[in-house]
Amino acid sequence: MLNVNRLTKTYTGNLRPSVEELSLNIGEGEIYGFIGPNGAGKSTTIKCITGIVGFESGSVTICGVDLKDDPLAAKRLIGYVSDDHILYEGLTGREFLNFVCDVFGVPYAERSARMEEYLALFSLEDAVNKQIKSYSHGMKQKLNIIGALIHEPKVWILDEPMTGLDPKSSYNLKKLMREHADRGNCVFFSSHVLDVVEKVCDRVGIIDGGKLLADCTIAQLKTTGLNESLEELFLKLTDSAEALPSGETNAEDNGAE
């Protein structure tokens, strides 16, 4: 459902790519965990996949639609939860969700039921008619999650989605991820919380220095002769990865994502 083939992205002023020759495939019904140290290229990869930033070589295909050939059609298949809030704070929560439904063409007959279901799940019923600027950080994150799911995307992309969520909301989000994948969709999940990734995901990719260092199923990880945890494998691979040359910075660390 999501195919990334030899993706390379270099920011202006950098000597080496932030993402280099990265390839991965995520299939129907799969939750894919994407992990790496700060500045490894995670957010750049996600912003390329979602069409937020361009890339000089490689391809991204969403359910058979090439992102460069037909960006609007590809983006209609994506739901994206960013690592910062993408919200119009002068709107009420309900106005924002209706705006998202309008953009993605969610029929009026369906949007109300979906909206009320997710608002109840994340305890936002009492806040939905208030302006978003009055929301707490956690409330904004919940609204962001609902907005990314309400059009039932085939590919749901989440970048650090649990930041600011209370335990109940985190639990409900993990449940939604599993249910979404089990309905024949896929989930691309980036997080620093490795124990959550290990418990929730079917497969995991480890990136560092812009390169994919590992791509394996959680089942494979658990059946290796080394009997390594995801944390142990992550530390082993990233500690041995090639470091950036002295004096060179990564664009992600400079706010260019």
Phi and psi restraints in degrees (value plus and minus 20) as a CYANA .aco file:
   2 LEU   PHI    -145.2  -105.2
   2 LEU   PSI      98.7   138.7
   3 ASN   PHI    -142.5  -102.5
   3 ASN   PSI     102.4   142.4
   4 VAL   PHI    -136.5   -96.5
   4 VAL   PSI     101.8   141.8
   5 ASN   PHI    -142.9  -102.9
   5 ASN   PSI      90.1   130.1
   6 ARG   PHI      32.9    72.9
   6 ARG   PSI      23.8    63.8
   7 LEU   PHI     -88.1   -48.1
   7 LEU   PSI     109.1   149.1
   8 THR   PHI    -154.1  -114.1
   8 THR   PSI     109.8   149.8
   9 LYS   PHI    -156.2  -116.2
   9 LYS   PSI     104.8   144.8
  10 THR   PHI    -143.3  -103.3
  10 THR   PSI     104.2   144.2
  11 TYR   PHI     -98.8   -58.8
  11 TYR   PSI     127.7   167.7
  12 THR   PHI     -77.0   -37.0
  12 THR   PSI     110.0   150.0
  13 GLY   PHI      75.5   115.5
  13 GLY   PSI     -31.7     8.3
  14 ASN   PHI    -113.7   -73.7
  14 ASN   PSI     122.5   162.5
  15 LEU   PHI    -101.4   -61.4
  15 LEU   PSI     -45.3    -5.3
  16 ARG   PHI    -151.4  -111.4
  16 ARG   PSI     137.2   177.2
  17 PRO   PHI     -85.6   -45.6
  17 PRO   PSI     127.1   167.1
  18 SER   PHI     -96.0   -56.0
  18 SER   PSI     -49.8    -9.8
  19 VAL   PHI    -155.1  -115.1
  19 VAL   PSI     111.6   151.6
  20 GLU   PHI    -152.7  -112.7
  20 GLU   PSI      97.6   137.6
  21 GLU   PHI      30.0    70.0
  21 GLU   PSI      23.6    63.6
  22 LEU   PHI    -109.0   -69.0
  22 LEU   PSI     108.0   148.0
  23 SER   PHI    -150.0  -110.0
  23 SER   PSI     117.0   157.0
  24 LEU   PHI    -178.7  -138.7
  24 LEU   PSI     136.8   176.8
  25 ASN   PHI    -153.0  -113.0
  25 ASN   PSI     113.3   153.3
  26 ILE   PHI    -142.7  -102.7
  26 ILE   PSI     106.2   146.2
  27 GLY   PHI    -117.7   -77.7
  27 GLY   PSI     154.4   194.4
  28 GLU   PHI     -79.0   -39.0
  28 GLU   PSI     114.2   154.2
  29 GLY   PHI      59.7    99.7
  29 GLY   PSI      -7.2    32.8
  30 GLU   PHI    -131.0   -91.0
  30 GLU   PSI     118.4   158.4
  31 ILE   PHI    -125.1   -85.1
  31 ILE   PSI      98.3   138.3
  32 TYR   PHI    -129.6   -89.6
  32 TYR   PSI     101.6   141.6
  33 GLY   PHI    -111.0   -71.0
  33 GLY   PSI     114.1   154.1
  34 PHE   PHI    -144.3  -104.3
  34 PHE   PSI      91.4   131.4
  35 ILE   PHI    -149.9  -109.9
  35 ILE   PSI     137.5   177.5
  36 GLY   PHI     155.5   195.5
  36 GLY   PSI     144.8   184.8
  37 PRO   PHI     -86.2   -46.2
  37 PRO   PSI     149.5   189.5
  38 ASN   PHI     -78.5   -38.5
  38 ASN   PSI     115.5   155.5
  39 GLY   PHI      57.6    97.6
  39 GLY   PSI      -8.8    31.2
  40 ALA   PHI     -96.5   -56.5
  40 ALA   PSI     -40.7    -0.7
  41 GLY   PHI      96.9   136.9
  41 GLY   PSI     -12.6    27.4
  42 LYS   PHI     -83.1   -43.1
  42 LYS   PSI     -75.2   -35.2
  43 SER   PHI     -86.2   -46.2
  43 SER   PSI     -55.8   -15.8
  44 THR   PHI     -82.5   -42.5
  44 THR   PSI     -64.3   -24.3
  45 THR   PHI     -78.0   -38.0
  45 THR   PSI     -66.9   -26.9
  46 ILE   PHI     -84.4   -44.4
  46 ILE   PSI     -60.7   -20.7
  47 LYS   PHI     -89.4   -49.4
  47 LYS   PSI     -48.0    -8.0
  48 CYS   PHI     -91.9   -51.9
  48 CYS   PSI     -63.7   -23.7
  49 ILE   PHI     -82.1   -42.1
  49 ILE   PSI     -58.2   -18.2
  50 THR   PHI    -106.4   -66.4
  50 THR   PSI     -23.8    16.2
  51 GLY   PHI      62.1   102.1
  51 GLY   PSI      -6.7    33.3
  52 ILE   PHI     -93.8   -53.8
  52 ILE   PSI     -58.6   -18.6
  53 VAL   PHI    -144.4  -104.4
  53 VAL   PSI     131.7   171.7
  54 GLY   PHI    -102.8   -62.8
  54 GLY   PSI     152.7   192.7
  55 PHE   PHI    -164.0  -124.0
  55 PHE   PSI     130.3   170.3
  56 GLU   PHI    -104.0   -64.0
  56 GLU   PSI     -43.2    -3.2
  57 SER   PHI    -173.6  -133.6
  57 SER   PSI     142.1   182.1
  58 GLY   PHI      74.8   114.8
  58 GLY   PSI    -196.0  -156.0
  59 SER   PHI    -165.2  -125.2
  59 SER   PSI     134.7   174.7
  60 VAL   PHI    -149.2  -109.2
  60 VAL   PSI     105.6   145.6
  61 THR   PHI    -143.7  -103.7
  61 THR   PSI     106.4   146.4
  62 ILE   PHI    -130.0   -90.0
  62 ILE   PSI      90.8   130.8
  63 CYS   PHI      30.0    70.0
  63 CYS   PSI      21.8    61.8
  64 GLY   PHI      67.5   107.5
  64 GLY   PSI     -24.1    15.9
  65 VAL   PHI    -120.1   -80.1
  65 VAL   PSI     101.3   141.3
  66 ASP   PHI     -94.1   -54.1
  66 ASP   PSI     107.9   147.9
  67 LEU   PHI     -81.9   -41.9
  67 LEU   PSI     -57.8   -17.8
  68 LYS   PHI     -96.5   -56.5
  68 LYS   PSI     -54.2   -14.2
  69 ASP   PHI     -93.8   -53.8
  69 ASP   PSI     -59.7   -19.7
  70 ASP   PHI    -164.2  -124.2
  70 ASP   PSI      54.4    94.4
  71 PRO   PHI     -80.7   -40.7
  71 PRO   PSI     -57.5   -17.5
  72 LEU   PHI     -87.2   -47.2
  72 LEU   PSI     -62.7   -22.7
  73 ALA   PHI     -83.9   -43.9
  73 ALA   PSI     -60.4   -20.4
  74 ALA   PHI     -85.7   -45.7
  74 ALA   PSI     -64.2   -24.2
  75 LYS   PHI     -87.4   -47.4
  75 LYS   PSI     -47.4    -7.4
  76 ARG   PHI     -86.0   -46.0
  76 ARG   PSI     -38.7     1.3
  77 LEU   PHI    -111.5   -71.5
  77 LEU   PSI     -21.9    18.1
  78 ILE   PHI    -130.1   -90.1
  78 ILE   PSI     121.3   161.3
  79 GLY   PHI    -137.4   -97.4
  79 GLY   PSI     108.4   148.4
  80 TYR   PHI    -146.6  -106.6
  80 TYR   PSI     102.1   142.1
  81 VAL   PHI    -125.8   -85.8
  81 VAL   PSI      89.9   129.9
  82 SER   PHI    -101.9   -61.9
  82 SER   PSI     148.8   188.8
  83 ASP   PHI    -101.5   -61.5
  83 ASP   PSI     -23.4    16.6
  84 ASP   PHI    -153.9  -113.9
  84 ASP   PSI     141.1   181.1
  85 HIS   PHI     -97.7   -57.7
  85 HIS   PSI     105.7   145.7
  86 ILE   PHI    -125.7   -85.7
  86 ILE   PSI      68.2   108.2
  87 LEU   PHI    -160.2  -120.2
  87 LEU   PSI     132.3   172.3
  88 TYR   PHI    -119.6   -79.6
  88 TYR   PSI      80.1   120.1
  89 GLU   PHI     -93.3   -53.3
  89 GLU   PSI     -32.6     7.4
  90 GLY   PHI     -99.3   -59.3
  90 GLY   PSI     -34.0     6.0
  91 LEU   PHI    -105.6   -65.6
  91 LEU   PSI     139.0   179.0
  92 THR   PHI     -99.4   -59.4
  92 THR   PSI     145.5   185.5
  93 GLY   PHI     -77.9   -37.9
  93 GLY   PSI     -61.1   -21.1
  94 ARG   PHI     -86.7   -46.7
  94 ARG   PSI     -61.5   -21.5
  95 GLU   PHI     -81.7   -41.7
  95 GLU   PSI     -60.3   -20.3
  96 PHE   PHI     -83.5   -43.5
  96 PHE   PSI     -66.1   -26.1
  97 LEU   PHI     -86.1   -46.1
  97 LEU   PSI     -57.7   -17.7
  98 ASN   PHI     -85.5   -45.5
  98 ASN   PSI     -56.6   -16.6
  99 PHE   PHI     -81.1   -41.1
  99 PHE   PSI     -65.9   -25.9
 100 VAL   PHI     -82.1   -42.1
 100 VAL   PSI     -62.7   -22.7
 101 CYS   PHI     -81.2   -41.2
 101 CYS   PSI     -58.4   -18.4
 102 ASP   PHI     -84.4   -44.4
 102 ASP   PSI     -64.1   -24.1
 103 VAL   PHI     -80.5   -40.5
 103 VAL   PSI     -61.4   -21.4
 104 PHE   PHI    -115.4   -75.4
 104 PHE   PSI     -16.3    23.7
 105 GLY   PHI      49.9    89.9
 105 GLY   PSI      14.3    54.3
 106 VAL   PHI     -93.9   -53.9
 106 VAL   PSI     103.6   143.6
 107 PRO   PHI     -80.1   -40.1
 107 PRO   PSI     125.6   165.6
 108 TYR   PHI     -79.2   -39.2
 108 TYR   PSI     -52.8   -12.8
 109 ALA   PHI     -87.1   -47.1
 109 ALA   PSI     -40.2    -0.2
 110 GLU   PHI    -126.5   -86.5
 110 GLU   PSI     -51.3   -11.3
 111 ARG   PHI     -84.4   -44.4
 111 ARG   PSI     -57.9   -17.9
 112 SER   PHI     -83.1   -43.1
 112 SER   PSI     -65.7   -25.7
 113 ALA   PHI     -84.0   -44.0
 113 ALA   PSI     -63.2   -23.2
 114 ARG   PHI     -82.5   -42.5
 114 ARG   PSI     -64.7   -24.7
 115 MET   PHI     -80.2   -40.2
 115 MET   PSI     -67.8   -27.8
 116 GLU   PHI     -86.0   -46.0
 116 GLU   PSI     -55.5   -15.5
 117 GLU   PHI     -82.2   -42.2
 117 GLU   PSI     -68.0   -28.0
 118 TYR   PHI     -93.7   -53.7
 118 TYR   PSI     -55.6   -15.6
 119 LEU   PHI     -82.8   -42.8
 119 LEU   PSI     -59.9   -19.9
 120 ALA   PHI     -88.5   -48.5
 120 ALA   PSI     -60.0   -20.0
 121 LEU   PHI     -81.5   -41.5
 121 LEU   PSI     -57.3   -17.3
 122 PHE   PHI    -124.4   -84.4
 122 PHE   PSI      -5.1    34.9
 123 SER   PHI      35.4    75.4
 123 SER   PSI      26.3    66.3
 124 LEU   PHI    -132.4   -92.4
 124 LEU   PSI     -10.0    30.0
 125 GLU   PHI     -78.3   -38.3
 125 GLU   PSI     -59.8   -19.8
 126 ASP   PHI     -97.2   -57.2
 126 ASP   PSI     -38.1     1.9
 127 ALA   PHI    -123.4   -83.4
 127 ALA   PSI     -32.5     7.5
 128 VAL   PHI     -84.7   -44.7
 128 VAL   PSI     -43.3    -3.3
 129 ASN   PHI    -116.9   -76.9
 129 ASN   PSI     -10.6    29.4
 130 LYS   PHI    -121.4   -81.4
 130 LYS   PSI     137.4   177.4
 131 GLN   PHI     -85.6   -45.6
 131 GLN   PSI     123.2   163.2
 132 ILE   PHI     -82.8   -42.8
 132 ILE   PSI     -49.6    -9.6
 133 LYS   PHI     -82.8   -42.8
 133 LYS   PSI     -35.8     4.2
 134 SER   PHI    -109.8   -69.8
 134 SER   PSI     -24.2    15.8
 135 TYR   PHI     -97.4   -57.4
 135 TYR   PSI     131.8   171.8
 136 SER   PHI     -96.0   -56.0
 136 SER   PSI     150.4   190.4
 137 HIS   PHI     -77.3   -37.3
 137 HIS   PSI     -65.8   -25.8
 138 GLY   PHI     -84.7   -44.7
 138 GLY   PSI     -58.1   -18.1
 139 MET   PHI     -85.8   -45.8
 139 MET   PSI     -59.8   -19.8
 140 LYS   PHI     -83.3   -43.3
 140 LYS   PSI     -59.5   -19.5
 141 GLN   PHI     -84.9   -44.9
 141 GLN   PSI     -59.8   -19.8
 142 LYS   PHI     -82.7   -42.7
 142 LYS   PSI     -63.3   -23.3
 143 LEU   PHI     -84.6   -44.6
 143 LEU   PSI     -58.4   -18.4
 144 ASN   PHI     -80.7   -40.7
 144 ASN   PSI     -62.6   -22.6
 145 ILE   PHI     -83.6   -43.6
 145 ILE   PSI     -65.9   -25.9
 146 ILE   PHI     -81.8   -41.8
 146 ILE   PSI     -63.3   -23.3
 147 GLY   PHI     -82.4   -42.4
 147 GLY   PSI     -49.2    -9.2
 148 ALA   PHI    -104.0   -64.0
 148 ALA   PSI     -32.0     8.0
 149 LEU   PHI    -132.8   -92.8
 149 LEU   PSI     -38.1     1.9
 150 ILE   PHI     -86.0   -46.0
 150 ILE   PSI     -44.0    -4.0
 151 HIS   PHI    -112.5   -72.5
 151 HIS   PSI     -10.1    29.9
 152 GLU   PHI      32.5    72.5
 152 GLU   PSI      43.8    83.8
 153 PRO   PHI     -89.1   -49.1
 153 PRO   PSI     130.4   170.4
 154 LYS   PHI     -91.5   -51.5
 154 LYS   PSI     -54.7   -14.7
 155 VAL   PHI    -140.7  -100.7
 155 VAL   PSI      93.6   133.6
 156 TRP   PHI    -124.3   -84.3
 156 TRP   PSI      97.3   137.3
 157 ILE   PHI    -132.2   -92.2
 157 ILE   PSI     104.0   144.0
 158 LEU   PHI    -147.1  -107.1
 158 LEU   PSI     101.9   141.9
 159 ASP   PHI    -129.9   -89.9
 159 ASP   PSI      86.2   126.2
 160 GLU   PHI      29.6    69.6
 160 GLU   PSI      35.9    75.9
 161 PRO   PHI     -94.8   -54.8
 161 PRO   PSI     -36.3     3.7
 162 MET   PHI    -112.6   -72.6
 162 MET   PSI     -20.1    19.9
 163 THR   PHI     -82.1   -42.1
 163 THR   PSI     101.5   141.5
 164 GLY   PHI      68.1   108.1
 164 GLY   PSI     -25.6    14.4
 165 LEU   PHI    -102.6   -62.6
 165 LEU   PSI     124.2   164.2
 166 ASP   PHI     -95.5   -55.5
 166 ASP   PSI     145.2   185.2
 167 PRO   PHI     -76.5   -36.5
 167 PRO   PSI     -60.5   -20.5
 168 LYS   PHI     -84.8   -44.8
 168 LYS   PSI     -63.6   -23.6
 169 SER   PHI     -86.3   -46.3
 169 SER   PSI     -57.9   -17.9
 170 SER   PHI     -81.8   -41.8
 170 SER   PSI     -62.2   -22.2
 171 TYR   PHI     -82.3   -42.3
 171 TYR   PSI     -66.1   -26.1
 172 ASN   PHI     -84.9   -44.9
 172 ASN   PSI     -55.8   -15.8
 173 LEU   PHI     -84.4   -44.4
 173 LEU   PSI     -65.5   -25.5
 174 LYS   PHI     -80.8   -40.8
 174 LYS   PSI     -58.4   -18.4
 175 LYS   PHI     -84.9   -44.9
 175 LYS   PSI     -62.3   -22.3
 176 LEU   PHI     -82.7   -42.7
 176 LEU   PSI     -58.9   -18.9
 177 MET   PHI     -79.8   -39.8
 177 MET   PSI     -66.0   -26.0
 178 ARG   PHI     -85.2   -45.2
 178 ARG   PSI     -63.1   -23.1
 179 GLU   PHI     -84.7   -44.7
 179 GLU   PSI     -59.3   -19.3
 180 HIS   PHI     -83.6   -43.6
 180 HIS   PSI     -64.5   -24.5
 181 ALA   PHI     -85.9   -45.9
 181 ALA   PSI     -60.7   -20.7
 182 ASP   PHI     -87.0   -47.0
 182 ASP   PSI     -37.1     2.9
 183 ARG   PHI    -105.9   -65.9
 183 ARG   PSI     -10.5    29.5
 184 GLY   PHI      76.8   116.8
 184 GLY   PSI      -8.9    31.1
 185 ASN   PHI    -120.2   -80.2
 185 ASN   PSI    -191.6  -151.6
 186 CYS   PHI    -156.2  -116.2
 186 CYS   PSI     137.2   177.2
 187 VAL   PHI    -147.6  -107.6
 187 VAL   PSI     109.2   149.2
 188 PHE   PHI    -130.8   -90.8
 188 PHE   PSI      93.8   133.8
 189 PHE   PHI    -143.8  -103.8
 189 PHE   PSI      93.3   133.3
 190 SER   PHI    -124.4   -84.4
 190 SER   PSI     111.0   151.0
 191 SER   PHI    -178.9  -138.9
 191 SER   PSI     133.7   173.7
 192 HIS   PHI    -111.0   -71.0
 192 HIS   PSI     -28.5    11.5
 193 VAL   PHI    -108.3   -68.3
 193 VAL   PSI      72.5   112.5
 194 LEU   PHI     -88.2   -48.2
 194 LEU   PSI     -52.6   -12.6
 195 ASP   PHI     -88.1   -48.1
 195 ASP   PSI     -53.2   -13.2
 196 VAL   PHI     -87.8   -47.8
 196 VAL   PSI     -64.3   -24.3
 197 VAL   PHI     -77.9   -37.9
 197 VAL   PSI     -64.4   -24.4
 198 GLU   PHI     -85.6   -45.6
 198 GLU   PSI     -55.4   -15.4
 199 LYS   PHI     -99.5   -59.5
 199 LYS   PSI     -54.1   -14.1
 200 VAL   PHI    -113.6   -73.6
 200 VAL   PSI     -55.5   -15.5
 201 CYS   PHI    -108.0   -68.0
 201 CYS   PSI     132.0   172.0
 202 ASP   PHI    -107.0   -67.0
 202 ASP   PSI     -53.6   -13.6
 203 ARG   PHI    -164.1  -124.1
 203 ARG   PSI     135.4   175.4
 204 VAL   PHI    -158.1  -118.1
 204 VAL   PSI     121.8   161.8
 205 GLY   PHI    -137.3   -97.3
 205 GLY   PSI     117.7   157.7
 206 ILE   PHI    -133.9   -93.9
 206 ILE   PSI     103.1   143.1
 207 ILE   PHI    -136.4   -96.4
 207 ILE   PSI     122.0   162.0
 208 ASP   PHI    -176.3  -136.3
 208 ASP   PSI     121.5   161.5
 209 GLY   PHI      39.6    79.6
 209 GLY   PSI       6.7    46.7
 210 GLY   PHI      59.9    99.9
 210 GLY   PSI     -18.3    21.7
 211 LYS   PHI    -138.5   -98.5
 211 LYS   PSI     124.4   164.4
 212 LEU   PHI     -98.8   -58.8
 212 LEU   PSI      96.0   136.0
 213 LEU   PHI    -111.4   -71.4
 213 LEU   PSI     -46.3    -6.3
 214 ALA   PHI    -174.3  -134.3
 214 ALA   PSI     130.6   170.6
 215 ASP   PHI    -171.5  -131.5
 215 ASP   PSI      84.3   124.3
 216 CYS   PHI    -168.8  -128.8
 216 CYS   PSI     138.7   178.7
 217 THR   PHI     -98.3   -58.3
 217 THR   PSI     136.4   176.4
 218 ILE   PHI     -83.9   -43.9
 218 ILE   PSI     -55.3   -15.3
 219 ALA   PHI     -82.5   -42.5
 219 ALA   PSI     -62.0   -22.0
 220 GLN   PHI     -82.8   -42.8
 220 GLN   PSI     -60.2   -20.2
 221 LEU   PHI     -81.4   -41.4
 221 LEU   PSI     -60.4   -20.4
 222 LYS   PHI     -96.4   -56.4
 222 LYS   PSI     -39.5     0.5
 223 THR   PHI    -122.7   -82.7
 223 THR   PSI     -13.9    26.1
 224 THR   PHI     -88.5   -48.5
 224 THR   PSI     131.8   171.8
 225 GLY   PHI     -81.3   -41.3
 225 GLY   PSI     -46.5    -6.5
 226 LEU   PHI     -96.5   -56.5
 226 LEU   PSI     -38.4     1.6
 227 ASN   PHI      33.6    73.6
 227 ASN   PSI      24.5    64.5
 228 GLU   PHI    -102.3   -62.3
 228 GLU   PSI     127.4   167.4
 229 SER   PHI    -102.0   -62.0
 229 SER   PSI     146.9   186.9
 230 LEU   PHI     -81.4   -41.4
 230 LEU   PSI     -58.1   -18.1
 231 GLU   PHI     -82.3   -42.3
 231 GLU   PSI     -63.4   -23.4
 232 GLU   PHI     -84.8   -44.8
 232 GLU   PSI     -62.2   -22.2
 233 LEU   PHI     -85.5   -45.5
 233 LEU   PSI     -62.1   -22.1
 234 PHE   PHI     -79.2   -39.2
 234 PHE   PSI     -68.6   -28.6
 235 LEU   PHI     -85.6   -45.6
 235 LEU   PSI     -59.8   -19.8
 236 LYS   PHI     -82.5   -42.5
 236 LYS   PSI     -67.1   -27.1
 237 LEU   PHI     -90.7   -50.7
 237 LEU   PSI     -64.1   -24.1
 238 THR   PHI     -95.6   -55.6
 238 THR   PSI     -48.5    -8.5
 239 ASP   PHI     -90.1   -50.1
 239 ASP   PSI     -48.3    -8.3
 240 SER   PHI    -116.8   -76.8
 240 SER   PSI     -24.6    15.4
 241 ALA   PHI     -89.0   -49.0
 241 ALA   PSI     134.4   174.4
 242 GLU   PHI     -84.3   -44.3
 242 GLU   PSI     110.1   150.1
 243 ALA   PHI    -100.8   -60.8
 243 ALA   PSI     137.0   177.0
 244 LEU   PHI     -84.9   -44.9
 244 LEU   PSI     123.3   163.3
 245 PRO   PHI     -77.6   -37.6
 245 PRO   PSI     129.5   169.5
 246 SER   PHI     -76.5   -36.5
 246 SER   PSI     111.7   151.7
 247 GLY   PHI      68.4   108.4
 247 GLY   PSI     -28.7    11.3
 248 GLU   PHI    -114.2   -74.2
 248 GLU   PSI     119.2   159.2
 249 THR   PHI    -131.4   -91.4
 249 THR   PSI     136.4   176.4
 250 ASN   PHI    -113.5   -73.5
 250 ASN   PSI     118.0   158.0
 251 ALA   PHI     -80.3   -40.3
 251 ALA   PSI     -51.0   -11.0
 252 GLU   PHI     -84.6   -44.6
 252 GLU   PSI     -55.0   -15.0
 253 ASP   PHI     -95.7   -55.7
 253 ASP   PSI     -35.1     4.9
 254 ASN   PHI    -119.3   -79.3
 254 ASN   PSI      -9.5    30.5
 255 GLY   PHI      66.5   106.5
 255 GLY   PSI     -19.1    20.9
 256 ALA   PHI    -114.0   -74.0
 256 ALA   PSI      77.2   117.2
